[in-house]
Amino acid sequence: MADATLLSAILDSLRAPLLVADTDHIIRYMNKAAIAFYKGGEALLGRSLLECHNEQSQQMIREVLVALEAGEEERLISTDEKRRVYMRAVRDTDGRVLGYYERYDPTPG
């Protein structure tokens, strides 16, 4: 099993922002790209992801988490001319949702 230092180094090597939140929406991990990308950077760790969003987005995040807990693996939550953003489940070995992360893909075109 890889240790936390190795896993962090792997995630930090990604160019895309990676932000991981638990089921209470607390930000538990951000790779270097996420720290640079999100306003507030590293100070967001330990804070609620919901605080970073408006009421409509907060409701959507809550609804997607319910869907993830019901078995969905991933859902598109935002798209624009530059990127698509997905919310993806993080599960333990028994399939229980531990949290989720935001995954970015460039928009084709």
MODELLER restraints for C-alpha pairs under 7 A, 6 or more apart:
rsr = mdl.restraints
at = mdl.atoms
rsr.add(forms.Gaussian(group=physical.xy_distance, feature=features.Distance(at['CA:11:A'], at['CA:31:A']), mean=5.98, stdev=0.5))
rsr.add(forms.Gaussian(group=physical.xy_distance, feature=features.Distance(at['CA:12:A'], at['CA:31:A']), mean=4.94, stdev=0.5))
rsr.add(forms.Gaussian(group=physical.xy_distance, feature=features.Distance(at['CA:12:A'], at['CA:32:A']), mean=5.33, stdev=0.5))
rsr.add(forms.Gaussian(group=physical.xy_distance, feature=features.Distance(at['CA:15:A'], at['CA:33:A']), mean=6.01, stdev=0.5))
rsr.add(forms.Gaussian(group=physical.xy_distance, feature=features.Distance(at['CA:16:A'], at['CA:33:A']), mean=5.98, stdev=0.5))
rsr.add(forms.Gaussian(group=physical.xy_distance, feature=features.Distance(at['CA:16:A'], at['CA:104:A']), mean=6.40, stdev=0.5))
rsr.add(forms.Gaussian(group=physical.xy_distance, feature=features.Distance(at['CA:17:A'], at['CA:31:A']), mean=6.46, stdev=0.5))
rsr.add(forms.Gaussian(group=physical.xy_distance, feature=features.Distance(at['CA:17:A'], at['CA:33:A']), mean=4.58, stdev=0.5))
rsr.add(forms.Gaussian(group=physical.xy_distance, feature=features.Distance(at['CA:17:A'], at['CA:34:A']), mean=3.94, stdev=0.5))
rsr.add(forms.Gaussian(group=physical.xy_distance, feature=features.Distance(at['CA:17:A'], at['CA:37:A']), mean=6.72, stdev=0.5))
rsr.add(forms.Gaussian(group=physical.xy_distance, feature=features.Distance(at['CA:18:A'], at['CA:30:A']), mean=5.70, stdev=0.5))
rsr.add(forms.Gaussian(group=physical.xy_distance, feature=features.Distance(at['CA:18:A'], at['CA:31:A']), mean=5.52, stdev=0.5))
rsr.add(forms.Gaussian(group=physical.xy_distance, feature=features.Distance(at['CA:18:A'], at['CA:34:A']), mean=5.51, stdev=0.5))
rsr.add(forms.Gaussian(group=physical.xy_distance, feature=features.Distance(at['CA:18:A'], at['CA:101:A']), mean=6.77, stdev=0.5))
rsr.add(forms.Gaussian(group=physical.xy_distance, feature=features.Distance(at['CA:18:A'], at['CA:102:A']), mean=6.15, stdev=0.5))
rsr.add(forms.Gaussian(group=physical.xy_distance, feature=features.Distance(at['CA:18:A'], at['CA:103:A']), mean=6.40, stdev=0.5))
rsr.add(forms.Gaussian(group=physical.xy_distance, feature=features.Distance(at['CA:19:A'], at['CA:29:A']), mean=5.79, stdev=0.5))
rsr.add(forms.Gaussian(group=physical.xy_distance, feature=features.Distance(at['CA:19:A'], at['CA:30:A']), mean=4.52, stdev=0.5))
rsr.add(forms.Gaussian(group=physical.xy_distance, feature=features.Distance(at['CA:19:A'], at['CA:31:A']), mean=6.80, stdev=0.5))
rsr.add(forms.Gaussian(group=physical.xy_distance, feature=features.Distance(at['CA:19:A'], at['CA:34:A']), mean=6.28, stdev=0.5))
rsr.add(forms.Gaussian(group=physical.xy_distance, feature=features.Distance(at['CA:19:A'], at['CA:101:A']), mean=5.47, stdev=0.5))
rsr.add(forms.Gaussian(group=physical.xy_distance, feature=features.Distance(at['CA:19:A'], at['CA:102:A']), mean=5.78, stdev=0.5))
rsr.add(forms.Gaussian(group=physical.xy_distance, feature=features.Distance(at['CA:20:A'], at['CA:27:A']), mean=5.86, stdev=0.5))
rsr.add(forms.Gaussian(group=physical.xy_distance, feature=features.Distance(at['CA:20:A'], at['CA:28:A']), mean=5.69, stdev=0.5))
rsr.add(forms.Gaussian(group=physical.xy_distance, feature=features.Distance(at['CA:20:A'], at['CA:29:A']), mean=5.05, stdev=0.5))
rsr.add(forms.Gaussian(group=physical.xy_distance, feature=features.Distance(at['CA:20:A'], at['CA:30:A']), mean=6.40, stdev=0.5))
rsr.add(forms.Gaussian(group=physical.xy_distance, feature=features.Distance(at['CA:20:A'], at['CA:100:A']), mean=5.75, stdev=0.5))
rsr.add(forms.Gaussian(group=physical.xy_distance, feature=features.Distance(at['CA:20:A'], at['CA:101:A']), mean=4.32, stdev=0.5))
rsr.add(forms.Gaussian(group=physical.xy_distance, feature=features.Distance(at['CA:20:A'], at['CA:102:A']), mean=6.91, stdev=0.5))
rsr.add(forms.Gaussian(group=physical.xy_distance, feature=features.Distance(at['CA:21:A'], at['CA:27:A']), mean=4.26, stdev=0.5))
rsr.add(forms.Gaussian(group=physical.xy_distance, feature=features.Distance(at['CA:21:A'], at['CA:28:A']), mean=5.33, stdev=0.5))
rsr.add(forms.Gaussian(group=physical.xy_distance, feature=features.Distance(at['CA:21:A'], at['CA:99:A']), mean=5.48, stdev=0.5))
rsr.add(forms.Gaussian(group=physical.xy_distance, feature=features.Distance(at['CA:21:A'], at['CA:100:A']), mean=5.52, stdev=0.5))
rsr.add(forms.Gaussian(group=physical.xy_distance, feature=features.Distance(at['CA:21:A'], at['CA:101:A']), mean=6.17, stdev=0.5))
rsr.add(forms.Gaussian(group=physical.xy_distance, feature=features.Distance(at['CA:22:A'], at['CA:28:A']), mean=6.71, stdev=0.5))
rsr.add(forms.Gaussian(group=physical.xy_distance, feature=features.Distance(at['CA:22:A'], at['CA:98:A']), mean=5.92, stdev=0.5))
rsr.add(forms.Gaussian(group=physical.xy_distance, feature=features.Distance(at['CA:22:A'], at['CA:99:A']), mean=3.85, stdev=0.5))
rsr.add(forms.Gaussian(group=physical.xy_distance, feature=features.Distance(at['CA:22:A'], at['CA:100:A']), mean=6.35, stdev=0.5))
rsr.add(forms.Gaussian(group=physical.xy_distance, feature=features.Distance(at['CA:23:A'], at['CA:98:A']), mean=6.15, stdev=0.5))
rsr.add(forms.Gaussian(group=physical.xy_distance, feature=features.Distance(at['CA:23:A'], at['CA:99:A']), mean=4.70, stdev=0.5))
rsr.add(forms.Gaussian(group=physical.xy_distance, feature=features.Distance(at['CA:25:A'], at['CA:48:A']), mean=5.38, stdev=0.5))
rsr.add(forms.Gaussian(group=physical.xy_distance, feature=features.Distance(at['CA:25:A'], at['CA:49:A']), mean=5.43, stdev=0.5))
rsr.add(forms.Gaussian(group=physical.xy_distance, feature=features.Distance(at['CA:25:A'], at['CA:50:A']), mean=6.62, stdev=0.5))
rsr.add(forms.Gaussian(group=physical.xy_distance, feature=features.Distance(at['CA:26:A'], at['CA:46:A']), mean=5.72, stdev=0.5))
rsr.add(forms.Gaussian(group=physical.xy_distance, feature=features.Distance(at['CA:26:A'], at['CA:47:A']), mean=5.35, stdev=0.5))
rsr.add(forms.Gaussian(group=physical.xy_distance, feature=features.Distance(at['CA:26:A'], at['CA:48:A']), mean=4.33, stdev=0.5))
rsr.add(forms.Gaussian(group=physical.xy_distance, feature=features.Distance(at['CA:26:A'], at['CA:49:A']), mean=5.89, stdev=0.5))
rsr.add(forms.Gaussian(group=physical.xy_distance, feature=features.Distance(at['CA:27:A'], at['CA:44:A']), mean=6.84, stdev=0.5))
rsr.add(forms.Gaussian(group=physical.xy_distance, feature=features.Distance(at['CA:27:A'], at['CA:45:A']), mean=5.17, stdev=0.5))
rsr.add(forms.Gaussian(group=physical.xy_distance, feature=features.Distance(at['CA:27:A'], at['CA:46:A']), mean=5.25, stdev=0.5))
rsr.add(forms.Gaussian(group=physical.xy_distance, feature=features.Distance(at['CA:27:A'], at['CA:47:A']), mean=5.70, stdev=0.5))
rsr.add(forms.Gaussian(group=physical.xy_distance, feature=features.Distance(at['CA:27:A'], at['CA:48:A']), mean=6.04, stdev=0.5))
rsr.add(forms.Gaussian(group=physical.xy_distance, feature=features.Distance(at['CA:27:A'], at['CA:49:A']), mean=5.97, stdev=0.5))
rsr.add(forms.Gaussian(group=physical.xy_distance, feature=features.Distance(at['CA:28:A'], at['CA:45:A']), mean=5.88, stdev=0.5))
rsr.add(forms.Gaussian(group=physical.xy_distance, feature=features.Distance(at['CA:28:A'], at['CA:46:A']), mean=5.98, stdev=0.5))
rsr.add(forms.Gaussian(group=physical.xy_distance, feature=features.Distance(at['CA:29:A'], at['CA:45:A']), mean=6.63, stdev=0.5))
rsr.add(forms.Gaussian(group=physical.xy_distance, feature=features.Distance(at['CA:35:A'], at['CA:41:A']), mean=4.19, stdev=0.5))
rsr.add(forms.Gaussian(group=physical.xy_distance, feature=features.Distance(at['CA:35:A'], at['CA:42:A']), mean=5.36, stdev=0.5))
rsr.add(forms.Gaussian(group=physical.xy_distance, feature=features.Distance(at['CA:50:A'], at['CA:58:A']), mean=5.49, stdev=0.5))
rsr.add(forms.Gaussian(group=physical.xy_distance, feature=features.Distance(at['CA:68:A'], at['CA:89:A']), mean=5.95, stdev=0.5))
rsr.add(forms.Gaussian(group=physical.xy_distance, feature=features.Distance(at['CA:69:A'], at['CA:97:A']), mean=5.87, stdev=0.5))
rsr.add(forms.Gaussian(group=physical.xy_distance, feature=features.Distance(at['CA:73:A'], at['CA:88:A']), mean=5.79, stdev=0.5))
rsr.add(forms.Gaussian(group=physical.xy_distance, feature=features.Distance(at['CA:73:A'], at['CA:89:A']), mean=5.39, stdev=0.5))
rsr.add(forms.Gaussian(group=physical.xy_distance, feature=features.Distance(at['CA:74:A'], at['CA:86:A']), mean=6.50, stdev=0.5))
rsr.add(forms.Gaussian(group=physical.xy_distance, feature=features.Distance(at['CA:74:A'], at['CA:87:A']), mean=5.57, stdev=0.5))
rsr.add(forms.Gaussian(group=physical.xy_distance, feature=features.Distance(at['CA:74:A'], at['CA:88:A']), mean=4.22, stdev=0.5))
rsr.add(forms.Gaussian(group=physical.xy_distance, feature=features.Distance(at['CA:74:A'], at['CA:89:A']), mean=6.28, stdev=0.5))
rsr.add(forms.Gaussian(group=physical.xy_distance, feature=features.Distance(at['CA:75:A'], at['CA:86:A']), mean=5.38, stdev=0.5))
rsr.add(forms.Gaussian(group=physical.xy_distance, feature=features.Distance(at['CA:75:A'], at['CA:87:A']), mean=5.41, stdev=0.5))
rsr.add(forms.Gaussian(group=physical.xy_distance, feature=features.Distance(at['CA:75:A'], at['CA:88:A']), mean=6.60, stdev=0.5))
rsr.add(forms.Gaussian(group=physical.xy_distance, feature=features.Distance(at['CA:76:A'], at['CA:85:A']), mean=5.96, stdev=0.5))
rsr.add(forms.Gaussian(group=physical.xy_distance, feature=features.Distance(at['CA:76:A'], at['CA:86:A']), mean=4.30, stdev=0.5))
rsr.add(forms.Gaussian(group=physical.xy_distance, feature=features.Distance(at['CA:76:A'], at['CA:87:A']), mean=6.47, stdev=0.5))
rsr.add(forms.Gaussian(group=physical.xy_distance, feature=features.Distance(at['CA:77:A'], at['CA:85:A']), mean=5.73, stdev=0.5))
rsr.add(forms.Gaussian(group=physical.xy_distance, feature=features.Distance(at['CA:77:A'], at['CA:86:A']), mean=5.34, stdev=0.5))
rsr.add(forms.Gaussian(group=physical.xy_distance, feature=features.Distance(at['CA:77:A'], at['CA:87:A']), mean=6.52, stdev=0.5))
rsr.add(forms.Gaussian(group=physical.xy_distance, feature=features.Distance(at['CA:78:A'], at['CA:84:A']), mean=5.72, stdev=0.5))
rsr.add(forms.Gaussian(group=physical.xy_distance, feature=features.Distance(at['CA:78:A'], at['CA:85:A']), mean=5.02, stdev=0.5))
rsr.add(forms.Gaussian(group=physical.xy_distance, feature=features.Distance(at['CA:79:A'], at['CA:85:A']), mean=6.14, stdev=0.5))
rsr.add(forms.Gaussian(group=physical.xy_distance, feature=features.Distance(at['CA:81:A'], at['CA:107:A']), mean=6.19, stdev=0.5))
rsr.add(forms.Gaussian(group=physical.xy_distance, feature=features.Distance(at['CA:82:A'], at['CA:106:A']), mean=5.86, stdev=0.5))
rsr.add(forms.Gaussian(group=physical.xy_distance, feature=features.Distance(at['CA:82:A'], at['CA:107:A']), mean=5.36, stdev=0.5))
rsr.add(forms.Gaussian(group=physical.xy_distance, feature=features.Distance(at['CA:83:A'], at['CA:104:A']), mean=6.47, stdev=0.5))
rsr.add(forms.Gaussian(group=physical.xy_distance, feature=features.Distance(at['CA:83:A'], at['CA:105:A']), mean=5.47, stdev=0.5))
rsr.add(forms.Gaussian(group=physical.xy_distance, feature=features.Distance(at['CA:83:A'], at['CA:106:A']), mean=4.19, stdev=0.5))
rsr.add(forms.Gaussian(group=physical.xy_distance, feature=features.Distance(at['CA:83:A'], at['CA:107:A']), mean=4.52, stdev=0.5))
rsr.add(forms.Gaussian(group=physical.xy_distance, feature=features.Distance(at['CA:84:A'], at['CA:104:A']), mean=5.72, stdev=0.5))
rsr.add(forms.Gaussian(group=physical.xy_distance, feature=features.Distance(at['CA:84:A'], at['CA:105:A']), mean=5.19, stdev=0.5))
rsr.add(forms.Gaussian(group=physical.xy_distance, feature=features.Distance(at['CA:84:A'], at['CA:106:A']), mean=6.14, stdev=0.5))
rsr.add(forms.Gaussian(group=physical.xy_distance, feature=features.Distance(at['CA:84:A'], at['CA:107:A']), mean=5.91, stdev=0.5))
rsr.add(forms.Gaussian(group=physical.xy_distance, feature=features.Distance(at['CA:85:A'], at['CA:102:A']), mean=6.45, stdev=0.5))
rsr.add(forms.Gaussian(group=physical.xy_distance, feature=features.Distance(at['CA:85:A'], at['CA:103:A']), mean=5.61, stdev=0.5))
rsr.add(forms.Gaussian(group=physical.xy_distance, feature=features.Distance(at['CA:85:A'], at['CA:104:A']), mean=4.70, stdev=0.5))
rsr.add(forms.Gaussian(group=physical.xy_distance, feature=features.Distance(at['CA:85:A'], at['CA:105:A']), mean=6.56, stdev=0.5))
rsr.add(forms.Gaussian(group=physical.xy_distance, feature=features.Distance(at['CA:86:A'], at['CA:102:A']), mean=5.51, stdev=0.5))
rsr.add(forms.Gaussian(group=physical.xy_distance, feature=features.Distance(at['CA:86:A'], at['CA:103:A']), mean=4.99, stdev=0.5))
rsr.add(forms.Gaussian(group=physical.xy_distance, feature=features.Distance(at['CA:86:A'], at['CA:104:A']), mean=6.41, stdev=0.5))
rsr.add(forms.Gaussian(group=physical.xy_distance, feature=features.Distance(at['CA:87:A'], at['CA:100:A']), mean=6.45, stdev=0.5))
rsr.add(forms.Gaussian(group=physical.xy_distance, feature=features.Distance(at['CA:87:A'], at['CA:101:A']), mean=5.65, stdev=0.5))
rsr.add(forms.Gaussian(group=physical.xy_distance, feature=features.Distance(at['CA:87:A'], at['CA:102:A']), mean=4.74, stdev=0.5))
rsr.add(forms.Gaussian(group=physical.xy_distance, feature=features.Distance(at['CA:87:A'], at['CA:103:A']), mean=6.29, stdev=0.5))
rsr.add(forms.Gaussian(group=physical.xy_distance, feature=features.Distance(at['CA:88:A'], at['CA:100:A']), mean=5.31, stdev=0.5))
rsr.add(forms.Gaussian(group=physical.xy_distance, feature=features.Distance(at['CA:88:A'], at['CA:101:A']), mean=5.39, stdev=0.5))
rsr.add(forms.Gaussian(group=physical.xy_distance, feature=features.Distance(at['CA:88:A'], at['CA:102:A']), mean=6.43, stdev=0.5))
rsr.add(forms.Gaussian(group=physical.xy_distance, feature=features.Distance(at['CA:89:A'], at['CA:97:A']), mean=6.34, stdev=0.5))
rsr.add(forms.Gaussian(group=physical.xy_distance, feature=features.Distance(at['CA:89:A'], at['CA:99:A']), mean=6.17, stdev=0.5))
rsr.add(forms.Gaussian(group=physical.xy_distance, feature=features.Distance(at['CA:89:A'], at['CA:100:A']), mean=4.47, stdev=0.5))
rsr.add(forms.Gaussian(group=physical.xy_distance, feature=features.Distance(at['CA:89:A'], at['CA:101:A']), mean=6.74, stdev=0.5))
rsr.add(forms.Gaussian(group=physical.xy_distance, feature=features.Distance(at['CA:90:A'], at['CA:97:A']), mean=5.72, stdev=0.5))
rsr.add(forms.Gaussian(group=physical.xy_distance, feature=features.Distance(at['CA:90:A'], at['CA:98:A']), mean=5.62, stdev=0.5))
rsr.add(forms.Gaussian(group=physical.xy_distance, feature=features.Distance(at['CA:90:A'], at['CA:99:A']), mean=5.20, stdev=0.5))
rsr.add(forms.Gaussian(group=physical.xy_distance, feature=features.Distance(at['CA:90:A'], at['CA:100:A']), mean=5.03, stdev=0.5))
rsr.add(forms.Gaussian(group=physical.xy_distance, feature=features.Distance(at['CA:91:A'], at['CA:97:A']), mean=4.40, stdev=0.5))
rsr.add(forms.Gaussian(group=physical.xy_distance, feature=features.Distance(at['CA:91:A'], at['CA:98:A']), mean=5.37, stdev=0.5))
rsr.add(forms.Gaussian(group=physical.xy_distance, feature=features.Distance(at['CA:92:A'], at['CA:98:A']), mean=6.49, stdev=0.5))
